[in-house]
Every structure is written in C-alpha cells, then in structure tokens.
Amino acid sequence: MDIPREQNIYGRRSGRPLKDIQKKRLEELLPQVAITLPETNHSLDPKPLFDPSVQEVWLEIGIGGGEHLAYQARHNPTVGLIGAEFFINGIAKTLAYVDEENLSNIRLQHGDARELLDALKDDCLDRAFILFPDPWRKRRHNFRRIVNLETLNHMVRILKVGSELRIATDHFDYLTWILRFCQQHPNLEWHAENRSNWIDPPKDWITTRYQEKAIREGRVPAFLSYKIVK
C-alpha cells in the first residue's frame, strides 16, 4: 500500500518556553553538531560528519528527549549517532546530554526527517531506530504516520544488508499498521518465534519517559526488530 508523500509537517514545533541555558546551547552548540543537508539527493555520506572517526553510523528518527540517543552514544563510543527531530524542545534536551557528557559522537538534524532520508546515500547506515512515533490515533490522520512505504523504502536503501531496523510502539492500532507494512515489504525480515521476541525490550535498551508513561496508562510496548535483506 503506497501512501503519497505529504509536504506538510505535522505535530508540535515547540512546547514549553526554553530556559536560558537551552537557548544558549541552541545558539552555540547546535551549529557544531547540526547536519547540513546537501542539495543533491542520495549524496550524503554520514561517516565524515564525525570527529573523531567512527566505525558505524546509526540513525534515530524522532529522538524525543534524547534519552535513548544519548544512551547509545554513551555505550557505543565508536558509533556515530544521528538524531532527527522536528520538536525544538527535544533538540534542546538532547544538547544537554551532548554538553554535559561531552558526547562527540552525536549529530543532529532539526527538521523534517524525510529530508534527511532523501539526502543520505545508499548503504551508509548500520542500524536505525523509530521509537514510539506519534500514532496519529484518528483514522483520518493515519496518513501522517512516519512508518509507511516511503519511509521503509528509504530504510532499505540507506541501511546495509544484514543491518537492523528497530521499531517500538505502545499503540495497538499503530502496531498492526506497522506489521502490515513491514511484513509485506520484500526487503524486511522479522524472525519472531514467540511473544517474548516482541514484548521484551532489546538488551541494549533504556526505558524512556514515553515508555514509562505508556506503562502507567496500561499500554504494553512492542519492540520489533527487522533485518534488511536485498
């Protein structure tokens, strides 16, 4: 099922007023870690973005408050982590981790993640995360969901063979939506043998505030891990 690309960006651009220290980081630190997208599609090689050099590059679309991105950067110093986020407050919170922990292996894209996906060259990533994306609960808004055929096609293009696409959601309708798209995609393989394969979080997982909220409200998170095949 193909969903035409929407040019509009949906969702909040900002939330609570930023603190002075957050504004300072946005002004001074963000330019140091922000990704400048090239004018030509499929031409961005992410490895040279990192100094010191990295062995792999991972991408997280929708970083929330940056907890997971910072956790992965902290525990994988030879991996470059790219976080794409349109919500300026999320960028500000992530910059706090970069600043306070001196995480040199994080780069950020503040804007529409689809533009970053367009820019990245083929077979340049070793892992990608889409964690607890906005479910857009109303049926008439389902087309706004980030997991769709266009996004999956990008993932297959930019991820190396054998690499992992990890998706998590706490919304049952979105889970069925994700499974429908992913299970029908010829370049994605999911080897779930039992319930624990998608109920239990991965070993390298940190519980985020979004997940904690879901648990408090009685929602059961699902963790889906797909392998890229070509």
Summary of the structure (lengths in Angstrom):
residues: 230
radius of gyration: 16.9
end to end distance: 19.7
largest distance: 49.7
contacts: 684
relative contact order: 0.16
helix: 38%
strand: 21%
